[in-house]
Amino acid sequence: MSANVPERPATAAGDASTTSRRRVPRWWWWSAAVTVLVAGVLLMRLWGNGGGGSALPSVVESGAGLLTPGPSPVAGAPIFDASDLDSLFVTPGTLEDTLPGAADGVEEVGQGAVAAWGLGAGEQVSPASCTVAATVVDGPPAAFDERSWGNERVVFEQQVTLLESAAAAEQAFRTLVTVVDACPEYLLQGPDGEARVVASPAIEDQGFFPSLAQAVDLAAPGDDPQAQLHGHLLVGNVIVTWTASVDAGDDPARARQQLGSEADLDAMMQEQARAAASALP
């Protein structure tokens, strides 16, 4: 996880003195730090192929009543390399058409910052058994990138974690599911204190790629609570992660209306992933 933190906006959206580099509130550090951590899974999709050539993992019901990944082949899965990752990121225009709070426009935040995988200096997850949920994989991936867009109301972050093969990515996704299944509530501890994350059960959106999406409440020290929508997609040898955030105020449910729905955001990411996979040579 990158610990690159843009500063708080100096001007309101649309102000003539706003710089070309968008700056966002301090809670963004915590939002970025828990982007892949907030995937506590109590219900998982009964994954199927969806009619394409991609290999999509299935899940089976465990004896404890939870859903855990079952075996599936990976033949035919799309294979990306580091030069292909740009195609997996959504565009500002797509966000403006999908997120109600982005309708008036968004700008990229943190341009020029080097994306770094993993926890930053002084960061740790409590309990430690949830750490893999915070890093997606348990060791440095083949490649990693992230981008963020936002305005005075909403922020959207997307990350891509590239594995060496579709089999490795599928196993990493299964491990992620296993770990976060036991972590619906946890702490991310950092230099500024600790953030508490409480995640709802994941919804079962029907899409071409295996995915999950859920609502999340984030409370970080010194900042207003955040209402978030969050999700992951497994796309061949890449795990795509996204988080949309808004100040919760006194009514998190109402604030979340600025983000649309989990289903809408998952559909947006599914469409982008399919376009990227189709464009591969």
Salt bridges, closest charged atoms under 4 A:
GLU7 OE1 - ARG23 NH1 3.08
ASP86 OD1 - ARG147 NH2 2.31
ASP104 OD2 - ARG153 NH2 3.62
GLU152 OE2 - ARG22 NH2 2.97
GLU170 OE2 - ARG174 NH2 2.35
GLU185 OE2 - ARG196 NH1 2.93
ASP192 OD2 - ARG26 NH1 3.73
ASP217 OD1 - ARG256 NH2 2.88
ASP223 OD2 - ARG26 NH2 3.74
